[in-house]
């Protein structure tokens, strides 16, 4: 458990386990991971030097995963926009009206 200095500690009960959240500090968590995943993290840190610690490697990877999931969701959300006749008509009109201005602003 992290050393608690003048920070507020909040305990939230979960049906599966109790988790301690500490405002302003890093929190140690335990995860059950496949051996291959643990070995891959160790290799990336110790053999390839991608991060200084295993925790920092995971800390760098999670935001990338969150962003990839967000992009996948947005891609799925907007997948049908090319078939939307009303949207296509509107974007064609915008291109017609503002296309010459775009060419002036961004010459090739």
SVG drawing of the C-alpha trace seen along z (x, -y; Angstrom):
<svg xmlns="http://www.w3.org/2000/svg" viewBox="-31 -32 49 50">
<polyline fill="none" stroke="black" stroke-width="0.4" points="0.0,0.0 1.4,-3.5 2.7,-5.7 0.0,-8.1 1.0,-11.6 -1.4,-14.5 -3.7,-13.0 -7.3,-11.9 -7.9,-8.2 -11.2,-6.9 -12.3,-3.2 -14.9,-2.0 -16.5,1.4 -17.0,3.6 -18.9,6.9 -15.6,8.6 -13.0,6.8 -12.1,3.7 -10.0,1.1 -8.1,-1.8 -8.0,-5.0 -5.5,-7.6 -5.9,-11.2 -2.6,-12.5 -0.6,-9.2 0.0,-6.2 -1.9,-3.1 -0.6,0.4 -3.0,2.9 -2.7,6.6 -3.8,8.1 -3.9,11.8 -2.2,11.9 -1.1,14.8 2.5,15.8 3.3,14.8 2.0,11.2 4.2,10.9 7.2,12.2 6.6,9.9 6.4,6.9 9.6,8.0 11.4,8.5 10.3,5.1 11.7,3.4 14.8,5.4 15.9,6.6 14.7,3.8 14.8,0.9 11.4,-0.6 10.7,-1.9 12.6,-2.2 10.2,0.0 7.4,2.5 4.9,0.2 6.0,-2.7 5.7,-0.5 2.1,0.5 1.4,-3.2 2.5,-4.2 0.6,-1.4 -2.8,-2.0 -3.4,-5.5 -2.5,-4.1 -5.1,-1.3 -7.7,-3.8 -7.1,-6.0 -7.3,-3.0 -10.6,-1.9 -11.9,-5.5 -10.9,-5.7 -12.5,-2.3 -15.7,-3.5 -15.7,-6.7 -14.9,-4.8 -17.9,-2.5 -20.1,-5.5 -19.3,-7.3 -19.0,-4.2 -22.3,-4.8 -21.9,-8.5 -20.9,-8.0 -24.3,-6.4 -26.2,-9.3 -27.6,-11.2 -28.5,-14.3 -25.0,-14.6 -23.4,-13.9 -25.5,-16.7 -24.5,-19.1 -20.8,-18.3 -20.9,-18.6 -22.4,-22.1 -19.7,-23.1 -17.0,-21.9 -18.6,-23.8 -18.9,-27.0 -15.6,-26.9 -13.4,-24.7 -11.9,-27.7 -11.1,-29.4 -9.4,-26.3 -7.2,-26.2 -6.2,-29.8 -5.3,-29.1 -3.5,-25.8 -1.8,-26.0 -0.2,-22.7"/>
</svg>
